[in-house]
Amino acid sequence: MTVSISTGQRRRPLSVLTVVGLLLGSIAATTAPATAIGGYSNAAIADTALNYVNQWGGNACNDAQKPGDSGGQCRAFVNCIVWMASGHSQNLGGSDYYQPFLNAGGVRIDDQSKLVKGDIVQVGQGSHTFIIVGPVGGNTWDVVDSNHDPAANFERVMHYHRTFTLDNTTRAYRMGTVSTGGGPSGPVWQNIQHAYTGTGSGNLTETYVGGGNTLTTYSLANAGASIVGVKQMVTSDGVRHLFSAAADGTLRETYWGGGNALTTAAEGNIGVTPTAMSAAYTGNGVLHIFTGDANGNVRETYYGGGNTLTTYVMGNVGSAINALTASVTPDGTMHVFMGTAAGDIWETYVGGGNTLTNYRMTSIGSPITTISFEVSGNGVYHVFTGDTYGNVREMYWGGGNTLTNYVMGNIGAAVKALVSRITPDATMHVFTGTSAGGVWETYVGGGNSLTTAQVVNVSGAVSAIAFERSPDGVFHVYTGSPSGDLRETYWGGGNTLTSYTMSNLGSPITSMDSLFS
């Protein structure tokens, strides 16, 4: 793979409207089985929706700025996606759940075999709305939607397989133009795995495989100093971002896609060595990088959305910050959770109508090494931590629960890396890597009793970990080591447990994130 890296004048990510405009200009009108007035590719509806997978569905409405729709409910999400894909020409708002499709120029598709990518299925008056990505077989389809399982993934955008039958209650509509002569289109999901890593020598790398690609590792950029943390995200305009913090205090954004060449640029220097970092994106176009340091300071650096590059101290937690994670919840609040060398868990939050607040949530009595955060569909907040004694803990609150902190399990050695995920079946999974090379899973919920078990031993300390669940139900755990080995361990979806070395990066892997596209 040949990559040119620009470090000169930056091309900022194209707006959604710009991307849609480029799509409109490149589409040639052709005969279709059923043609709506939307002079854009019907597939653009699915493509736009897929940009939001694993995000809060309300991000689409924040980006669309569509009158009359907000939040992450299933129909609001679809309305905002169509608003963007159509270049603001099709408004699906209204109290009825069927008629707005026709009012906006859509056509009803009665033959299920003729469904194509971008078609929309409405189940009843207010039951559910989802978007077709492609066929799987029979009455099972690859789809994307928001909030299809609110108990497990409240207002989260999911990409999965769904079985249904069209009838007078479950109706399908086409809003855009289909450029081929008929029959279903294939899934846009390319089945590509991406592992992003930061190393002790300052390299930022991507390793990818799948979707017809051979296993490939290449350098995205070099920060010139050891990487402390990385965080990837894909914004709604299709731009891929890799944020990083280096030991010399420099924050960096590396981005590509969405019309941008691979570009890396410094986003300021915090003046001290960061000990932990994370990043977040808010729907107003602002990018946020959060860092902690050995003096207990937590900082935010933000830019974009009309803001100049700004760095400030959000608060001080009184002890070295060993671990940090950030998230934006559906109400627009930015939460930064931190674990300290003194064993304290702190939260700093702002936005969503809240003033900047910094407070200690609890103390676990041992140095915290890792931290992660999840929100379950019932509105419960979950913070997972690992410590130097091998304990994996959960702290949860909200949804009618008082603040509760308990040990989920002990994995027998210091926890060096941790990642968590709530899967569509409502199971909470916490994957951990240890100083002894063990990769462990602790899971609970979804009908499962609390269980901790070793998945594999990678014969060396684990220094970084990431996790993805592909749409076919396969679990993928990526690990990095001080010797530079990048490994994948996968199972499920008909696969037996398999672990192999993807690449050796020639330098200690200090941080990691992942993506499935």
C-alpha positions as CSV (number, residue, x, y, z in Angstrom):
1,M,0.0,0.0,0.0
2,T,1.4,3.4,-1.0
3,V,0.6,6.2,1.3
4,S,1.6,9.9,0.9
5,I,1.7,11.8,4.2
6,S,1.0,15.5,4.1
7,T,2.2,17.7,7.0
8,G,1.6,21.0,5.3
9,Q,-1.6,22.9,4.8
10,R,-4.5,20.9,6.3
11,R,-7.6,19.9,4.4
12,R,-10.3,19.8,7.1
13,P,-12.9,17.0,6.8
14,L,-15.5,17.7,4.2
15,S,-19.0,18.4,5.6
16,V,-21.8,16.0,5.2
17,L,-23.4,18.3,2.7
18,T,-20.3,18.6,0.7
19,V,-19.9,14.8,0.5
20,V,-23.6,14.4,-0.5
21,G,-23.1,17.1,-3.1
22,L,-20.2,15.2,-4.6
23,L,-22.3,12.1,-4.7
24,L,-25.1,13.9,-6.5
25,G,-22.8,15.3,-9.1
26,S,-21.4,11.9,-9.9
27,I,-24.6,9.9,-10.3
28,A,-25.9,9.2,-13.7
29,A,-29.7,8.6,-13.9
30,T,-30.6,5.2,-15.2
31,T,-33.7,3.0,-15.3
32,A,-34.6,1.4,-12.0
33,P,-37.3,-1.1,-11.0
34,A,-38.9,1.7,-9.0
35,T,-37.7,5.3,-9.1
36,A,-38.3,8.0,-6.4
37,I,-37.9,11.7,-7.0
38,G,-34.7,11.7,-5.0
39,G,-32.0,12.3,-7.6
40,Y,-29.3,10.7,-5.5
41,S,-28.1,7.1,-5.0
42,N,-30.5,5.1,-2.9
43,A,-27.4,3.3,-1.5
44,A,-26.2,6.7,0.0
45,I,-28.9,6.3,2.7
46,A,-27.3,3.1,4.0
47,D,-23.7,4.4,3.5
48,T,-24.5,7.5,5.5
49,A,-26.2,5.4,8.3
50,L,-23.2,3.1,8.5
51,N,-21.0,6.0,9.4
52,Y,-22.8,6.1,12.8
53,V,-22.4,2.4,13.8
54,N,-21.7,2.1,17.6
55,Q,-22.5,5.7,18.1
56,W,-25.5,7.3,19.7
57,G,-28.2,7.6,17.0
58,G,-28.8,11.3,18.0
59,N,-25.4,12.2,16.5
60,A,-27.0,11.8,13.1
61,C,-29.7,14.4,14.0
62,N,-27.1,16.7,15.5
63,D,-25.2,16.6,12.3
64,A,-28.2,16.9,10.0
65,Q,-29.7,19.8,11.9
66,K,-33.1,18.7,10.5
67,P,-36.1,20.7,11.6
68,G,-38.5,18.6,13.7
69,D,-36.2,15.6,14.5
70,S,-33.7,15.0,17.3
71,G,-32.5,12.2,19.6
72,G,-31.6,8.6,18.8
73,Q,-35.0,6.9,18.4
74,C,-35.2,4.7,15.4
75,R,-37.5,6.8,13.2
76,A,-35.7,10.1,14.1
77,F,-32.4,8.5,13.1
78,V,-33.8,7.4,9.7
79,N,-35.4,10.8,9.1
80,C,-32.1,12.6,9.7
81,I,-30.2,10.1,7.6
82,V,-32.5,10.7,4.6
83,W,-32.4,14.4,5.2
84,M,-28.6,14.3,4.8
85,A,-28.4,11.8,2.0
86,S,-31.0,13.7,0.0
87,G,-29.3,17.1,0.3
88,H,-32.2,18.4,2.5
89,S,-34.7,17.7,-0.2
90,Q,-36.7,14.9,1.5
91,N,-38.4,15.4,4.9
92,L,-39.9,12.3,6.4
93,G,-41.4,14.1,9.4
94,G,-45.1,13.8,10.4
95,S,-47.4,12.0,12.8
96,D,-48.1,9.1,10.5
97,Y,-45.4,6.5,10.0
98,Y,-46.2,5.4,6.4
99,Q,-47.5,8.4,4.5
100,P,-44.4,10.7,4.9
101,F,-42.4,8.3,2.7
102,L,-44.8,8.8,-0.2
103,N,-45.3,12.5,0.5
104,A,-41.5,13.0,0.1
105,G,-41.5,11.2,-3.2
106,G,-40.7,7.7,-2.1
107,V,-42.3,4.6,-3.6
108,R,-43.5,1.5,-1.8
109,I,-41.7,-1.8,-2.6
110,D,-44.0,-4.8,-2.2
111,D,-41.7,-7.5,-3.5
112,Q,-39.1,-8.4,-0.9
113,S,-36.8,-9.9,-3.4
114,K,-36.4,-6.4,-5.0
115,L,-35.1,-4.7,-1.9
116,V,-31.8,-3.0,-2.4
117,K,-29.3,-1.1,-0.3
118,G,-30.8,2.0,1.1
119,D,-34.4,0.9,1.1
120,I,-36.3,1.7,4.4
121,V,-38.5,-0.7,6.2
122,Q,-41.2,0.6,8.5
123,V,-42.7,-1.9,11.0
124,G,-46.2,-0.7,12.1
125,Q,-47.2,2.7,13.4
126,G,-44.3,3.4,15.6
127,S,-42.9,0.0,16.2
128,H,-39.5,0.2,14.4
129,T,-37.7,1.6,11.4
130,F,-34.6,0.2,9.8
131,I,-32.4,0.5,6.7
132,I,-31.5,-2.3,4.3
133,V,-27.8,-2.8,3.7
134,G,-27.9,-6.0,1.7
135,P,-29.2,-9.6,1.5
136,V,-28.1,-12.5,3.6
137,G,-30.4,-15.2,2.4
138,G,-34.1,-16.0,2.5
139,N,-35.9,-13.4,4.6
140,T,-32.8,-12.5,6.5
141,W,-31.1,-9.2,5.6
142,D,-28.1,-7.1,6.6
143,V,-29.5,-3.9,8.2
144,V,-28.6,-0.8,10.1
145,D,-30.7,1.1,12.6
146,S,-30.8,2.9,15.9
147,N,-32.4,1.7,19.1
148,H,-33.6,-1.7,17.9
149,D,-32.8,-3.2,21.3
150,P,-33.3,-0.4,23.9
151,A,-32.8,-2.6,26.9
152,A,-29.3,-3.5,25.8
153,N,-28.2,-0.6,23.6
154,F,-30.3,2.4,24.2
155,E,-30.4,4.6,21.1
156,R,-27.2,3.1,19.8
157,V,-26.7,2.5,16.1
158,M,-26.2,-1.1,15.3
159,H,-25.4,-3.1,12.1
160,Y,-26.7,-6.7,12.2
161,H,-28.8,-9.4,10.5
162,R,-32.6,-9.2,10.8
163,T,-35.3,-11.6,9.6
164,F,-38.6,-10.1,8.5
165,T,-41.4,-10.5,6.0
166,L,-43.1,-7.6,4.1
167,D,-46.8,-7.4,4.6
168,N,-49.4,-4.7,5.1
169,T,-47.9,-3.8,8.5
170,T,-44.2,-4.2,7.6
171,R,-43.7,-2.0,4.6
172,A,-40.7,-1.0,2.5
173,Y,-40.0,2.3,0.8
174,R,-37.4,3.6,-1.7
175,M,-36.4,7.2,-1.5
176,G,-33.5,7.5,-3.9
177,T,-32.4,6.3,-7.4
178,V,-31.3,2.8,-8.0
179,S,-28.6,2.7,-10.7
180,T,-28.9,-1.0,-11.6
181,G,-31.6,-3.0,-13.3
182,G,-33.0,-4.8,-10.3
183,G,-32.4,-7.5,-7.7
184,P,-30.8,-6.9,-4.3
185,S,-27.5,-5.1,-3.8
186,G,-24.7,-6.6,-1.8
187,P,-23.8,-5.5,1.7
188,V,-21.6,-2.4,2.0
189,W,-19.9,-3.9,5.1
190,Q,-16.5,-4.8,3.8
191,N,-15.5,-7.1,6.7
192,I,-12.2,-5.3,7.2
193,Q,-10.5,-5.3,10.5
194,H,-8.4,-2.3,11.5
195,A,-6.0,-2.3,14.5
196,Y,-4.4,1.1,15.3
197,T,-1.3,1.2,17.5
198,G,1.1,3.6,19.1
199,T,4.6,2.5,19.9
200,G,7.5,3.4,22.2
201,S,9.4,4.7,19.2
202,G,6.6,7.1,18.3
203,N,5.1,5.2,15.4
204,L,1.4,5.4,14.7
205,T,0.5,2.3,12.6
206,E,-2.5,0.7,11.1
207,T,-2.8,-3.1,10.5
208,Y,-5.7,-4.3,8.4
209,V,-7.0,-7.5,7.0
210,G,-10.2,-8.9,5.4
211,G,-12.5,-7.7,2.7
212,G,-10.2,-9.1,0.1
213,N,-7.1,-7.4,1.6
214,T,-4.0,-9.3,2.5
215,L,-2.7,-8.7,6.0
216,T,-1.0,-5.3,5.8
217,T,0.8,-3.1,8.4
218,Y,2.0,0.4,7.5
219,S,3.0,3.6,9.3
220,L,0.4,6.4,9.5
221,A,2.8,8.9,11.1
222,N,5.7,9.2,13.6
223,A,5.2,11.5,16.6
224,G,8.9,11.8,17.4
225,A,8.4,10.6,21.0
226,S,6.9,7.5,22.7
227,I,3.1,7.3,22.3
228,V,1.1,7.4,25.5
229,G,-2.4,6.8,24.1
230,V,-4.4,6.5,20.9
231,K,-8.1,6.9,20.1
232,Q,-9.7,6.3,16.8
233,M,-13.1,7.6,15.5
234,V,-15.0,7.9,12.3
235,T,-17.0,11.1,12.0
236,S,-20.3,11.3,10.1
237,D,-18.6,12.7,7.0
238,G,-16.6,9.5,6.5
239,V,-13.3,10.9,7.8
240,R,-11.2,8.6,9.9
241,H,-9.3,10.1,12.8
242,L,-6.6,8.8,15.0
243,F,-5.8,11.0,18.0
244,S,-2.6,10.5,20.0
245,A,-0.7,11.9,22.8
246,A,3.1,11.6,23.0
247,A,5.5,11.6,26.0
248,D,6.8,15.1,25.0
249,G,3.3,16.5,25.6
250,T,2.4,16.9,21.9
251,L,-1.2,16.0,20.9
252,R,-1.7,14.9,17.4
253,E,-4.5,14.2,14.9
254,T,-4.0,12.0,12.0
255,Y,-6.9,11.8,9.5
256,W,-7.8,10.5,6.1
257,G,-10.8,9.6,4.0
258,G,-13.8,11.7,3.2
259,G,-11.9,13.4,0.4
260,N,-8.8,14.0,2.6
261,A,-5.3,12.6,1.9
262,L,-3.5,11.1,4.8
263,T,-2.6,14.0,7.0
264,T,-1.0,14.4,10.4
265,A,-0.8,17.6,12.4
266,A,0.1,18.6,15.9
267,E,-2.9,19.9,18.0
268,G,-0.9,21.7,20.6
269,N,1.4,20.7,23.5
270,I,0.2,20.4,27.1
271,G,3.6,21.2,28.5
272,V,4.0,18.1,30.6
273,T,4.2,14.3,29.9
274,P,0.7,12.9,29.7
275,T,0.1,9.7,31.5
276,A,-3.3,8.9,29.9
277,M,-5.5,10.2,27.0
278,S,-8.8,9.8,25.3
279,A,-10.9,11.7,22.7
280,A,-14.5,12.4,21.8
281,Y,-16.5,14.1,19.1
282,T,-19.7,16.2,19.7
283,G,-22.3,16.7,17.1
284,N,-21.6,20.4,16.7
285,G,-18.3,19.5,14.9
286,V,-16.0,20.0,17.9
287,L,-13.2,17.5,18.5
288,H,-12.0,17.0,22.1
289,I,-8.8,15.4,23.4
290,F,-8.6,14.7,27.1
291,T,-5.3,14.0,29.0
292,G,-4.2,13.3,32.5
293,D,-0.7,13.8,34.0
294,A,1.4,12.6,37.0
295,N,0.4,15.8,39.0
296,G,-3.2,14.8,38.8
297,N,-4.3,17.4,36.3
298,V,-7.0,16.6,33.7
299,R,-7.0,18.7,30.6
300,E,-9.2,19.2,27.6
301,T,-8.0,20.4,24.2
302,Y,-10.7,21.2,21.8
303,Y,-11.0,22.6,18.3
304,G,-13.3,22.6,15.2
305,G,-16.9,23.7,14.9
306,G,-15.8,27.3,14.7
307,N,-13.5,27.1,17.8
308,T,-9.8,28.0,17.8
309,L,-7.5,25.4,19.4
310,T,-7.9,25.7,23.1
311,T,-6.3,23.8,26.1
312,Y,-7.3,24.3,29.7
313,V,-7.1,22.4,33.0
314,M,-10.5,20.9,33.8
315,G,-9.6,19.8,37.4
316,N,-7.1,18.2,39.6
317,V,-7.6,14.7,41.2
318,G,-4.8,14.9,43.8
319,S,-2.8,11.9,42.5
320,A,-1.1,10.7,39.3
321,I,-3.7,9.8,36.7
322,N,-2.9,6.3,35.5
323,A,-6.0,5.7,33.3
324,L,-8.6,7.9,31.6
325,T,-11.6,7.4,29.3
326,A,-14.0,9.9,27.9
327,S,-17.5,9.6,26.5
328,V,-20.4,11.8,25.4
329,T,-23.8,10.5,26.7
330,P,-27.1,11.0,24.8
331,D,-27.9,14.2,26.8
332,G,-24.8,15.9,25.4
333,T,-22.7,15.6,28.6
334,M,-19.0,14.9,28.2
335,H,-17.8,12.6,30.9
336,V,-14.1,11.9,31.7
337,F,-13.5,9.0,34.1
338,M,-10.1,8.6,35.7
339,G,-8.3,6.1,37.8
340,T,-5.4,7.2,40.0
341,A,-2.2,5.8,41.6
342,A,-3.9,6.4,45.0
343,G,-6.7,4.1,44.0
344,D,-9.4,6.7,43.5
345,I,-12.0,6.9,40.7
346,W,-12.8,10.4,39.6
347,E,-15.3,11.9,37.2
348,T,-15.1,15.3,35.5
349,Y,-18.1,16.3,33.4
350,V,-19.4,19.3,31.5
351,G,-21.9,20.1,28.8
352,G,-25.5,19.0,28.5
353,G,-26.5,22.0,30.7
354,N,-24.0,21.0,33.4
355,T,-21.3,23.3,34.7
356,L,-17.8,22.0,34.8
357,T,-17.7,19.6,37.8
358,N,-14.8,17.4,39.2
359,Y,-15.4,15.0,42.0
360,R,-14.1,11.7,43.6
361,M,-16.6,8.9,43.1
362,T,-15.0,6.2,45.2
363,S,-11.7,4.7,46.3
364,I,-10.8,1.0,45.7
365,G,-7.7,1.0,47.9
366,S,-5.2,-0.1,45.3
367,P,-3.5,1.6,42.3
368,I,-5.8,1.7,39.3
369,T,-4.0,0.8,36.0
370,T,-6.9,0.8,33.5
371,I,-10.4,2.1,33.1
372,S,-13.4,2.0,30.7
373,F,-17.0,3.2,30.5
374,E,-20.3,1.9,29.1
375,V,-23.9,2.9,29.2
376,S,-26.5,0.1,29.1
377,G,-29.9,0.4,27.6
378,N,-31.7,0.8,30.9
379,G,-29.8,4.0,31.6
380,V,-27.2,2.5,34.0
381,Y,-23.7,3.8,33.9
382,H,-20.8,1.3,34.2
383,V,-17.2,2.0,35.0
384,F,-14.8,-0.9,34.8
385,T,-11.3,-0.8,36.3
386,G,-8.2,-3.0,36.7
387,D,-5.6,-2.7,39.3
388,T,-2.0,-3.8,40.2
389,Y,-3.3,-6.8,42.2
390,G,-5.2,-8.3,39.3
391,N,-8.7,-7.2,40.4
392,V,-11.3,-6.4,37.8
393,R,-14.0,-4.2,39.3
394,E,-17.3,-2.7,38.2
395,M,-18.8,0.5,39.5
396,Y,-22.4,1.2,38.4
397,W,-25.1,3.8,39.1
398,G,-28.2,5.3,37.5
399,G,-31.3,3.7,36.2
400,G,-32.6,3.5,39.8
401,N,-29.3,2.1,41.2
402,T,-27.3,3.6,43.9
403,L,-23.6,3.9,43.4
404,T,-22.2,0.3,43.8
405,N,-18.6,-0.9,43.5
406,Y,-17.6,-4.6,43.6
407,V,-14.9,-7.0,42.4
408,M,-16.0,-8.9,39.3
409,G,-13.0,-11.3,39.4
410,N,-9.3,-11.6,39.9
411,I,-7.0,-12.6,37.1
412,G,-3.9,-13.5,39.1
413,A,-1.5,-10.8,37.8
414,A,-1.4,-7.0,37.4
415,V,-4.0,-5.7,34.9
416,K,-2.0,-3.9,32.2
417,A,-4.8,-3.3,29.6
418,L,-8.6,-3.4,29.6
419,V,-11.4,-2.9,27.1
420,S,-15.2,-3.3,27.6
421,R,-18.2,-3.7,25.4
422,I,-22.0,-4.4,25.7
423,T,-23.0,-6.7,22.9
424,P,-26.5,-6.7,21.4
425,D,-27.7,-9.6,23.7
426,A,-27.1,-7.2,26.7
427,T,-24.0,-9.1,27.9
428,M,-21.3,-6.9,29.4
429,H,-17.8,-8.1,28.4
430,V,-14.6,-6.9,30.0
431,F,-11.4,-8.1,28.3
432,T,-8.1,-7.7,30.2
433,G,-4.5,-8.4,29.6
434,T,-1.9,-9.0,32.3
435,S,1.7,-8.7,33.1
436,A,1.9,-12.5,32.8
437,G,0.6,-12.6,29.3
438,G,-2.9,-13.8,30.1
439,V,-5.9,-12.5,28.1
440,W,-9.0,-12.8,30.2
441,E,-12.7,-12.2,29.8
442,T,-15.1,-11.3,32.5
443,Y,-18.8,-11.2,31.5
444,V,-22.2,-10.8,33.0
445,G,-25.7,-10.0,31.9
446,G,-27.7,-11.2,29.0
447,G,-28.8,-14.2,31.0
448,N,-25.2,-15.0,32.0
449,S,-24.0,-15.4,35.6
450,L,-20.8,-13.5,36.5
451,T,-17.9,-15.4,34.9
452,T,-14.2,-14.8,34.7
453,A,-12.0,-17.1,32.5
454,Q,-8.7,-17.0,30.7
455,V,-9.2,-16.8,26.9
456,V,-5.6,-17.4,25.9
457,N,-2.0,-16.8,27.0
458,V,0.2,-14.9,24.6
459,S,3.5,-15.8,26.2
460,G,4.6,-12.3,27.2
461,A,3.2,-9.3,29.0
462,V,0.1,-7.6,27.4
463,S,0.6,-3.9,27.2
464,A,-2.5,-2.9,25.1
465,I,-5.8,-4.4,24.2
466,A,-8.8,-3.7,21.9
467,F,-12.0,-5.5,21.0
468,E,-14.5,-5.7,18.1
469,R,-17.5,-7.9,17.5
470,S,-18.1,-8.4,13.7
471,P,-21.7,-8.5,12.4
472,D,-21.4,-12.3,11.9
473,G,-21.0,-12.7,15.7
474,V,-17.2,-13.3,15.7
475,F,-15.3,-11.9,18.7
476,H,-11.9,-10.3,17.9
477,V,-9.5,-9.4,20.7
478,Y,-6.4,-7.5,19.6
479,T,-3.4,-7.3,21.9
480,G,0.0,-5.6,21.9
481,S,3.1,-6.5,23.8
482,P,6.4,-4.8,25.0
483,S,8.2,-6.9,22.4
484,G,6.2,-5.3,19.6
485,D,3.9,-8.3,18.8
486,L,0.4,-7.4,17.6
487,R,-1.9,-10.4,17.9
488,E,-5.5,-11.3,17.1
489,T,-7.4,-13.8,19.1
490,Y,-10.9,-14.7,17.6
491,W,-13.7,-17.1,18.2
492,G,-17.5,-17.4,17.8
493,G,-19.6,-17.4,14.6
494,G,-18.6,-21.0,13.9
495,N,-14.9,-20.4,14.6
496,T,-12.8,-22.3,17.1
497,L,-10.6,-20.2,19.3
498,T,-7.6,-19.0,17.2
499,S,-4.7,-16.8,18.2
500,Y,-1.9,-15.6,15.9
501,T,0.6,-12.8,15.4
502,M,-0.6,-10.2,12.9
503,S,2.7,-8.3,12.8
504,N,5.7,-7.3,14.8
505,L,6.1,-3.5,15.0
506,G,9.7,-3.5,16.1
507,S,9.0,-1.4,19.2
508,P,7.0,-1.8,22.3
509,I,3.2,-1.4,21.7
510,T,2.1,1.2,24.3
511,S,-1.5,1.8,23.2
512,M,-4.1,0.5,20.8
513,D,-7.6,1.0,19.4
514,S,-9.6,-0.9,16.7
515,L,-12.3,-0.6,14.1
516,F,-14.4,-3.0,12.0
517,S,-15.6,-1.6,8.7
